[in-house]
Amino acid sequence: MPALTTIGFDADDTLWHNERFYQLTEARFRAMLADHADGELVSSRLLEAERRNLRHYGFGIKGFVLSMIETALEVTGDTASPAIVRQILDAGREMLEHPVETLPEARETLAALAGAYRLVPITKGDLFDQERKLAASGIGDHFDAVEIVSDKTAATYRKLFARHGDGPERAMMVGNSLKSDILPALAAGSFGVHVPHELTWALDHAEAPEGAPRFRRIDRLGQVTQILADIG
């Protein structure tokens, strides 16, 4: 087996916290509409709006805010007050300004691997927000390149691992999302290392590819170094 030379890292909920801010904002959104609809209905309609709007707005906070506004209009029969719209916009702005908190062992793991491998964060979402979070994280200096993409597919990984390394067969992708980080990386021919996070967006759920030769699962990010040693 050829030696691995390149490691891609997902960012949101792999290197730093992210989903919990969406869930806190969704709880706040449900409270805004409590006089109009049951909280479960609001969340269900919001998820439907997010699913519909992915192809229009992509991933990230701005699309989430637009989906909340659309949902507010739906559940209120187009009578949502300007005050509610203002609250939604304020909540989105607060998300965009929230401090970045790296996950345990992120700094130490990147520091241990830097120089021995080409390290690349491969993240999807809004360009400005992802650039802001990387700059604020304090871990950007460990990376050899940065890739912010509209979506993650097998073609994405083939292209990026060819651009920044020696092809997907000599690369590894590390992330918390089976759907975005692991399955398409495996399909491209790379190793896929799943680091589960306690919170996962509903649209990112997928079945684990148990038995896939290049699939690995770890409990914490620091175990990446052991996976690399085992692979050799």
N, C-alpha and C positions, 0 to 999 in steps of 0.2 A: 504494500500500500504506500503511495507517495506521501511524504511528510506534509502535514498541514502547515500553511504559511499565513493564512488570513482568518481573522475572527470578526464576524459581524455581531453587534449587540443591538437589540431593541433598546429603546430609551424609556418610554412611558411604562411604569410598573415593572421594569427590569432594572434600570439604573436609578430611577427616581419615582416618587409617588405621583400618581395621576388620577386613577379612577375614583379614589375616595372623594376628590373635589367635585367630580361629576355627580356622585351619589348625594353628597351634601347639598349641592345646588338643586338636584331633582327634588329632594325633600323640601327644600325651601319653595320650590315651584309648586309642589302639591299644596303647601300651606296657602300660597297666594290664591289658589283656585278652590279652596275648601268650601266656599259658599256656592260654588257652581257644580262641582262634581266630586265623587268619591276619589280618594287618593289612588286606589288601584286602577280606576278607569283613566285617571290623568296619566299615570305611568305607562299604561298600555297604549294609549293614544300617542304619547310622546315617542315610544319605541317604534311604533308604526311610522310616524313622521320621519324619524331618523333613518329608518330603513329605506323609505321612499326617496329621501333627499340625499343619500350618499352619492348618487351619480351626478347630482347637481352641485352640491357644496363640498363634497369630499369629507375627510375626517378632521376633527378638531373642534375647538370651542366655538368658533364663529358659526359653523353649521349647526352645532348644538343649540345655540341661542336662537337662530332662525327657526329651528324645529320647535322650540318652546313657544315662540310667538305664534307659529302656525297652530300648535296644539291649543293654546289659549283661545284663539279665535274659534276653533272647532268646538271646544267644550262649552263655550259661552254663546254659541250661535251668532258669532261675529259681533258680540256686544262687549268684549273685553275692554276695560277702561284704559285710557292713556296712562293712568297710574300703574296698572298692572304691566303694561308694556315697558314703562320706565323701570319698574322693579326687575324685570327680566334682563333688560340691558345693563342695569347696574350689577346684577349678579354675574353676568358674563364678563363684565369689565374686571370685577374682583377676581375671577378665575384667571384672567390673563395677567393679573398683577401679583398673583400669589407667589410667595417665596418658594424656591425649589429645595426639596429635601431629598437627598440621595438615600437610596436603600442600603441596608447593612451590607458591608463587605464590598460595595461597588468600588470605592476608591482603592482599597487594598488589592483587589483582584486586578483592576486595570494597571495599577503600578507594577504588579508582579509580572504581567504579560507584556507590557510595553517594551519595545526593543527586540523581543524574541519573536513577535508576530506582528503582522500589520493589523491594526485595530481600527474598525470603522463602525460608528453608530449608524444603523439603518433604521430610520423612523419615518412614520407617516403622520400626516397632519398638516396644520397650517404652518407655512414657512416661517413667518415672523415669530410665532409663538415657540416653535421648536428651536429656532436659533436663540431666542431669549433664554429658554430653559437650559440649553447647553452652556451658554455663556455664564449664567448664574450658578450652574452646578459646581463649578470649580474643578471639573474632571476633563475638560476639553483638551488640555495639553497632552493627554495620554493617547489621543487619536491621530492616525496618519491621514485621515480624510473623513468627511462627513457627508452622508447621503440622506436627504429628506425627500421622500417619494410620495406620490399620490395614492399608491396602493402597493401591496406586496404580493407578487406572483412568482411562479417559477422562472418566468422570463426576466423578472426584475433581478432575482438573485444571480441568474446566469450572467447577466450583463454587468452587474456591479462587482461580482467576484472575479470576472475577467478584467474589468477595468482596474481594480485595486489589488489584485492578487494574481494567482496562477490558475484561475478557473474554479468553478464550484466544487470539483472533486477534491481540491486541496484547501477547502474552506469549511468553516463551521459557523452556524448561526445560533445565537443564544437569545432566548426571549421567553416571556410569560404567556404569549398567545399561541396556542396550538394552530389556530386557523391562519394567522398572519405570519408568524415567525418560523414555525416548525414544518408544517405540511408542505408549503411551497418550497422551502429550502431543501427538504428531502427530495421533492420531485425534481429539483434542479441538479441533484447529485451530491449535495453537501451533507455534512453532519448537522443534525438539529438537536440542540440541547434545551430541554424545557425546564424553566425555573418557575413553578407555579406561584402565583400571587393570590393572596386571600380574596381579592376583589377582581372580578373579570366582567367586562362589559358583555351584556347578553348576546350581542351580535358577533362576539369573538369566540363563542363556545364551539368546540369541535371534539370529535372522538380522538383519543390518543392512538397513534399508529403502533400499537404494541407489536413487537416482532420485527419491525423494520430494522434492517441491519445497522443503519446509521442514526437511529433514534436513541437518545439518552434522556434521563430525567434526573434532576438533582433537587435537593431540598433548599439549598442556599447558594448564592452566587459564588462564594469562595470555593465551592467544589468543582468549578470549571477547571482549575489547575490539575486536580486529580483525574478528571476525565481525559485531559490532554496527555497526562502521563500514562494512563491505561491504553489509550489509542497508540501511543508511541510515536 
